[in-house]
């Protein structure tokens, strides 16, 4: 159950980050929108790093024994880090035909 929950946490966080990326990307990207996306991605990124380094789940649940019992949790966290690294908006329109 914890593995499924961690998978949903990573999937939901990545979906939220990519939604904001596609929503805010474009020539009218403002600093406020970019900082908002940085805060959202930073929240998830730091939670993944704390899971890998210390075994903390979502900032308040310290269970390093679960990380030892289910090593796939570290792989989910690594996948989440990679997904959030590419989820920042850009100042051009996303999609086909952008050369």
matplotlib code that plots the C-alpha trace (Angstrom):
import matplotlib.pyplot as plt

x = [0.0, 2.8, 4.4, 1.1, 0.7, 4.2, 3.6, 0.4, 2.3, 5.0, 2.4, 0.1, 3.0, 4.4, 0.9, 0.4, 3.8, 3.3, -0.1, 1.3, 4.1, 1.7, -0.7, 1.9, 4.3, 4.1, 5.3, 3.3, 5.2, 5.7, 8.1, 5.3, 4.2, 7.7, 8.3, 5.0, 6.1, 9.5, 7.8, 5.6, 8.4, 10.7, 8.1, 8.0, 11.8, 12.7, 10.3, 11.9, 15.3, 14.3, 13.0, 16.2, 18.5, 16.7, 13.7, 11.2, 7.9, 6.3, 8.1, 6.7, 6.7, 10.2, 10.3, 13.7, 12.7, 10.2, 12.9, 15.0, 12.0, 10.8, 13.8, 11.6, 10.5, 14.0, 13.5, 10.1, 11.7, 14.5, 11.9, 10.1, 13.2, 13.9, 10.3, 10.2, 13.5, 11.9, 8.6, 9.4, 7.5, 9.3, 8.7, 7.7, 4.6, 4.8, 3.6, 4.1, 5.8, 8.0, 11.4]
y = [0.0, 2.4, 1.7, 2.5, 5.7, 6.8, 6.1, 8.2, 11.0, 11.2, 10.9, 13.5, 15.9, 15.5, 16.0, 19.2, 20.5, 19.7, 21.3, 24.5, 24.3, 24.1, 26.6, 29.3, 28.7, 31.3, 34.8, 36.3, 34.4, 36.6, 36.4, 35.7, 32.7, 31.4, 31.8, 30.0, 27.0, 27.1, 26.9, 24.0, 22.1, 22.9, 21.5, 18.2, 18.1, 18.7, 16.0, 13.5, 14.4, 14.0, 10.6, 9.5, 11.1, 10.5, 8.4, 11.3, 10.9, 14.2, 16.3, 14.8, 11.0, 9.6, 5.9, 4.8, 1.2, 1.5, 2.7, -0.3, -2.7, -1.2, 0.1, 1.0, 4.1, 5.5, 4.9, 6.6, 9.6, 9.7, 9.6, 12.4, 14.5, 14.0, 14.8, 18.0, 19.1, 19.4, 20.9, 24.7, 27.0, 28.7, 32.0, 30.5, 28.6, 24.8, 22.3, 21.3, 23.6, 25.6, 25.8]
z = [0.0, 0.8, -2.6, -4.4, -2.3, -3.2, -6.8, -6.7, -4.9, -7.6, -10.4, -8.9, -8.2, -11.8, -13.3, -11.3, -12.3, -16.0, -15.9, -14.5, -17.1, -20.0, -18.5, -17.9, -20.8, -23.6, -24.5, -21.6, -18.9, -15.9, -13.0, -10.6, -12.6, -12.9, -9.2, -8.4, -10.5, -8.8, -5.4, -6.5, -8.0, -5.0, -2.6, -4.3, -5.1, -1.5, -0.3, -2.7, -1.5, 2.1, 1.3, -0.3, 2.3, 5.6, 5.0, 5.7, 3.9, 2.9, 5.6, 8.8, 8.8, 9.6, 8.6, 7.2, 7.8, 4.9, 2.6, 3.5, 3.1, -0.2, -2.2, -5.1, -3.1, -3.8, -7.5, -7.4, -5.7, -8.3, -11.1, -9.4, -9.2, -13.0, -13.9, -11.8, -13.2, -16.7, -15.5, -15.6, -18.0, -20.8, -22.6, -25.9, -26.9, -26.4, -29.0, -32.6, -35.1, -32.8, -34.6]

ax = plt.figure().add_subplot(projection="3d")
ax.plot(x, y, z, "-o")
ax.set_aspect("equal")
plt.show()
